[in-house]
């Protein structure tokens, strides 16, 4: 089946879907509220199934060239002693968000993406056989179709990059907060902090974000302090963490939700970008294998929704466990035992 599609959003899910539909012979237009592709952003995990999706979309090789392979991670206490070590039996890759988006946008026809084109109500869009709502966790399309708003996780994330290459991947868990360090590229380190919202609010009174980070993490182990010392005036992305409650469907009429619009989730599992890519390829597969749009959208919903809803639940649980306030020795012992079993 071929037809016309309007894609709302030029993030990972939107650009991936546009590439896939173009390859399947569809007429595609993308509307994006931002003025262009971002020039900054932190690293995203790409698991093997996401890399296979990128290969199918013709972007895998470029992503491999701009990413770093990861085969394990260490979970640490604030003093640097180890809680657990996880060796991955399948390598993941860490790719900077701008590099991933550039790879997905590469080769798209000029003018296919309309920048500075926000969509407040998808019902006013030009006529098309298919509307793809890839408009993020605050999706206006989802709000109109299902009346569902994202829900806060009770944590706030601060993240960025600093000069210098990271020596492996670590995540350090303390009371009500964590600090993660991963490679970003050959010359930079990716870092992220997650803090219970009330703890951050108390620590943030009268302090800038770098001062808050030093206040909360300044007595942690040397690898964390190295990142804090290198912050300088580098940009810090700060945002309240949210996820999307389970939806009764990801489709309505000729409209399909993808990516964070369908299943925004806590970042703790490193699955958000992966699932967006899998959404895109599943939707294209369904449209290719089914003779009509309604049937294809039902097929897409059946293939993806229940499975990813479980992932959202596990990510929410991981967010709460990793930033727990009490019984930390018990938590750490359970996590250590689980890692040894894995």
NORQUIHU-V834361 format. One line per field, one symbol per residue. ss: DSSP state (a for helix, b for strand, c for the rest). psi: psi as a letter, one per 40 degrees, with the letter a starting at -180 (. if undefined). burial: # if it has 24 or more other C-alpha atoms within 12 Angstrom, else .. A space follows every 10 residues. Layout:
BEGIN
ss = ???
psi = ???
burial = ???
END
This chain:
BEGIN
ss = cccbbbbbcc caaaaaaaaa aaacccbbbb bccccccccc ccbbbbcaaa aaaaaaccca aaaaacbbbb bbbbbbbccc cbbbbbbbbb bbbbbbaaaa aaaaaccccc ccbbcccccc caaacccccb bbbcccccca aaaaaacccc bbbbbbbbbb bbbccccccb bbbbccbbbb bbbccccbbb bbbbbbaaaa aaacccccaa aaaaaaaccc caaaaaaaac ccccccbbbb bbbccccccc bbccbbbcca aaacccaaac caaaaaaaaa aaaaaaaaac ccaaaaaaaa aaaaaaaaaa aaaaaaaaaa aacccccaaa aaaaaaaaaa ac
psi = iiaiihhhhf addddddddd dddeeihhhh hhdieaiiei iiiihhiddd ddddddeeed ddddefihih eiihhiidee ihdihhhheh hiihhhdddd ddddeheiih edhhifgihd heeeiihidh hhgffidfhd dddddefhii iieeihhhia iiiihigahi hhhaheiihi hiidaeeihh iiihihdddd dddeheiidd ddddddeeea idddddddde dbfiihhhih hiihihidie ihbehhhiad ddfhiiedef eddddddddd ddddddddeh eidddddddd dddddddddd dddddddddd ddfidifddd dddddddddd d.
burial = .######### ########## ##.#.##### ###...#... ########## #.######## ..##.##### ########.. ..####.... .######### ######.#.. .###...##. .#..#..### ########## ###.##.### .######### ###.###### ########## #####..### #######.## ........## .###.##..# #.######.# #....#.### #######.## ##.####### ########## ########## ########.. ..##.##### #..##..##. ###.##.### ####...... ##..#..... ..
END
